[in-house]
Amino acid sequence: MDQEPLLTPANRIDRLLRTEPVLWLSSVRPDGRPHLVPIWFSWDGRDILVASKPDAQKIRNLRANPTVMLALGEAEDDFDVGLLEGRAELLDSPSSAVLPPWHLDKYPAQMAAIGLSHDEFLATYSQVIRITPTRFLPWHGRTVPASATTVVPLDRRLAAAIGRVSAGIARSDRRPFALA
């Protein structure tokens, strides 16, 4: 029986960057303490773009130290995740001029859940961070992870798609409550 060919670390993480909706950005505060936040992102095959509020803690951190670490993937299935080391650059152009159109098209349910139009998002999250990966570090447990094979099994793709749709429906069903 033929074995599936395995992908290189960079190709495994490229696959995760093309399919995962959120990644975790770790930066270092000026006093040396770590700072970790989930973020929406765009991946063009070379760089990661992130839109942020200009006064966010991560922006202050990156002004002092542009070195970052990113994590993405599901810790289920024997820890099939990707880690990246990278260098962040704070761009001078606003997000409306830098982000590709598909950046916000990736998050319609999430944007509806927080009540922001595309224009409101771009005005609020106007600082763009460009992260250039410098090292790809795939991480997994004892089994060969799905991201290492050249073909993602249909059941895993369907389960991931159903999970994303379910999460979007659950978020859109939340209603604010009133105190009596």
C-alpha positions in Angstrom: 0.0 0.0 0.0 1.4 3.4 -1.0 1.8 6.0 1.7 0.6 9.6 1.2 3.5 11.9 0.4 4.2 14.3 3.3 4.3 18.1 3.0 7.2 20.2 4.1 6.8 22.3 7.2 6.2 25.5 5.2 3.7 23.8 3.0 1.8 22.4 6.0 1.6 25.8 7.6 0.6 27.4 4.3 -2.3 25.0 4.1 -3.4 26.0 7.7 -3.0 29.7 6.8 -5.3 29.2 3.8 -8.0 27.4 5.8 -8.0 28.6 9.4 -10.1 31.7 10.2 -8.2 32.9 13.3 -4.6 32.8 14.4 -3.0 33.7 17.8 -0.5 36.5 17.8 2.1 36.6 20.6 4.1 39.7 21.2 6.2 41.0 24.1 5.2 44.0 26.2 7.9 46.6 26.7 8.3 45.4 30.3 9.1 41.8 29.0 5.7 40.2 29.8 4.1 38.1 27.0 0.9 39.3 25.3 -1.3 36.8 23.4 -4.4 37.6 21.3 -6.6 35.9 18.7 -6.8 37.9 15.4 -8.4 37.8 12.0 -5.9 37.8 9.2 -5.2 37.6 5.5 -2.4 35.4 3.9 -1.1 36.1 0.4 1.4 33.2 0.4 4.2 35.4 1.6 2.9 37.8 4.3 0.2 37.9 6.8 -1.9 41.1 7.1 -3.7 42.0 10.3 -5.9 45.0 10.9 -5.8 46.5 14.5 -7.0 49.4 16.5 -4.1 51.9 16.4 -3.9 52.2 20.2 -4.1 48.4 20.9 -1.5 46.8 23.3 -0.1 44.7 20.4 0.7 47.9 18.5 2.6 49.3 21.5 4.4 46.0 21.8 5.4 45.9 18.2 6.7 49.4 18.2 9.2 48.3 20.9 9.9 44.8 19.6 8.7 43.6 16.1 9.4 39.9 16.8 6.3 37.8 17.0 5.1 34.2 17.2 1.9 33.0 15.7 -0.1 29.8 16.3 -3.0 28.4 14.4 -4.9 25.1 13.8 -6.9 22.8 16.0 -5.4 21.2 19.1 -7.7 18.3 18.5 -6.6 15.4 16.3 -3.3 14.9 18.0 -2.3 18.6 18.0 -2.2 19.3 14.3 -1.2 23.0 14.6 1.3 25.4 13.1 3.6 27.8 14.8 5.4 30.6 13.0 8.1 33.0 14.1 8.0 36.3 12.2 8.8 39.9 12.0 6.1 42.5 12.2 6.0 45.9 10.4 3.5 48.6 11.2 2.3 50.0 7.8 1.8 53.7 7.3 -1.2 53.3 4.9 -4.7 52.8 6.4 -6.4 49.4 6.3 -8.8 50.7 3.6 -5.8 51.1 1.3 -3.9 48.0 2.2 -6.2 45.1 3.0 -7.3 43.0 0.1 -11.0 43.0 -0.6 -11.3 39.3 0.4 -10.0 40.1 3.9 -13.4 41.2 5.2 -15.3 38.8 2.9 -13.7 36.0 5.0 -15.6 37.2 8.2 -19.2 38.1 7.3 -20.8 36.3 10.3 -18.2 37.6 12.8 -18.6 41.2 11.5 -22.4 40.9 11.7 -22.1 39.6 15.3 -20.1 42.7 16.4 -22.4 45.0 14.4 -19.7 46.5 12.1 -20.1 47.3 8.4 -17.0 47.0 6.2 -16.5 50.8 6.4 -16.9 50.8 10.2 -14.4 48.0 10.5 -11.8 49.7 8.3 -12.2 53.0 10.2 -11.9 51.3 13.7 -9.2 48.8 12.8 -7.1 51.2 10.7 -3.6 50.1 11.7 -2.3 47.4 9.5 0.4 45.0 10.6 2.4 43.1 8.0 4.0 39.9 9.4 6.6 38.2 7.4 7.2 34.6 8.6 10.9 33.8 9.3 10.4 30.2 10.5 7.7 27.6 10.2 7.3 25.2 13.0 4.6 22.5 12.5 3.5 20.8 15.7 1.8 17.5 16.2 1.5 14.6 18.5 2.4 11.0 17.8 0.3 10.5 14.6 0.9 11.9 11.1 -1.3 15.0 11.1 -3.8 15.6 8.3 -2.0 18.9 7.4 1.1 16.8 6.6 -0.5 14.8 3.9 -1.1 16.1 0.4 -4.9 15.4 0.6 -7.2 16.5 3.4 -9.8 13.8 4.0 -13.3 14.7 2.9 -14.7 14.0 6.4 -12.2 16.4 8.0 -13.0 19.1 5.4 -16.8 18.6 5.9 -16.5 18.6 9.7 -14.4 21.9 9.6 -17.0 23.5 7.3 -19.9 22.4 9.5 -18.1 23.7 12.6 -17.5 27.1 10.9 -21.2 27.4 9.8 -22.5 26.3 13.2 -20.3 28.8 15.0 -21.6 31.6 12.8 -25.2 30.6 13.4 -24.7 30.4 17.1 -23.1 33.8 17.2 -25.9 35.4 15.1 -28.5 33.8 17.4 -27.2 35.7 20.5 -29.5 38.4 21.6 -28.6 41.1 24.1 -30.5 40.6 27.4 -32.2 43.2 29.6 -32.0 43.2 33.3 -35.4 43.3 35.0 
